[in-house]
Amino acid sequence: MNRIAIDAMGGDNMPAAAIDGAIRAAKEGIKVVLVGREELLQNELAKRNASLDIYNATDVIDMKDNAANVRRRKESSVMKAAELVKLENAAAFVSMGHSGATMAAALLVLGRIKGIERPAILANIPSKSAYWALIDAGANADCKAKYLQQFALMGSVYARAFFNKSNPKVGLLSIGEEEGKGNELIKESYQVLKNTKAINFFGNIEGRDLFNDVVDVVVTDGFTGNIVLKQAEGEAMSLVSWIKDALLNNGPLVKLGAALVKLALRKVAERLDPSEYGAQPLLGVRGYAFIGHGSSDDIAVYNALKTAQRMVDAKLVEKITEGIAQI
């Protein structure tokens, strides 16, 4: 069934954010099912004079819980959302709750694509003129070269489908451009990627070039990738704040100039906003699973549902399954 399941209980602003975001998405033709405590969700929908499908889940895994608890908490909203995909009663599931629990639920319920040893989180990062894909953005702190090879393939499939790149360039994050730079994992991965015919391997890429449209996909381990992702998000928010401060606190002439560039700056701020995509896909599982920020609001939920629908329509999982057979 072509519905998107949203964990309506997981996250700081739930269930309100899930409900409001789902109502907005539904108005655009996206079929949504709310997963959570049925009575609570029905009451919230009634307050909004709205109607959406609900799948009852009596338990909630919150941020302080251990992700390992997922296995025995089968009635939790995130497990029930994954179950809907497994039962083919939903095409994808989205959770803005505990990221570790969401990954665990996807792995336990959906399983891995044959040939994928470690599913990975892919993050869309804005660059000078477009977006680039960072993989892994936090699922696997410790990696082997063959894992990075699989990440590279999944990232390439994604870039072809969503960035309209016929032959996306794949870069390996390192401390230098030269082939011999990096730790043992990076040096071994370089050789593996260089000899992988299924991808267009660019070579090493340094942190200073990440935002300059040098490559379309950046491959790294999840520990490094998560630091890069959070640093990029934090720096973006800080830059917007610094610019706003400079424009509003340096006299009347500067304030006048601020009024002239307000629209342009707003567009930049929107591109830098993590809620633009809403949630990031967990690639490598046999189904569509998406992980969002715990602080997500209704706009992020709305965008996450749109992102999920796009990936389902593009048959991304099927394309990854076909692509992994090439390596």
Protein Blocks (a to p, Z undefined) as FASTA:
>chain_A
ZZdcddfkgcjkbcklmmmmmmmmmmnopacddeddfklmmmmmmmnopacdddddfbdc
dfkbcfklmmmmmmbmklmmmmmmmnopafbdcdfbdfklmmmmmmmmnopaehiabdcd
ddddddfklccddddehlambacfklmmmmmmmmmmmmmmmnopabacdddddfbfbfkg
ccfklmmmmmmmmmmmkbccfbjcdfklmmnomambdcddfklmmmmmmmmmmmmmmmmm
mmmmmmmmnojklmmmmmmmmmmmmmmmmmmpmklnopacdehiacddddddfkbcfklm
mmmmmmmmmmmmnommmmmmmmmmmZZ
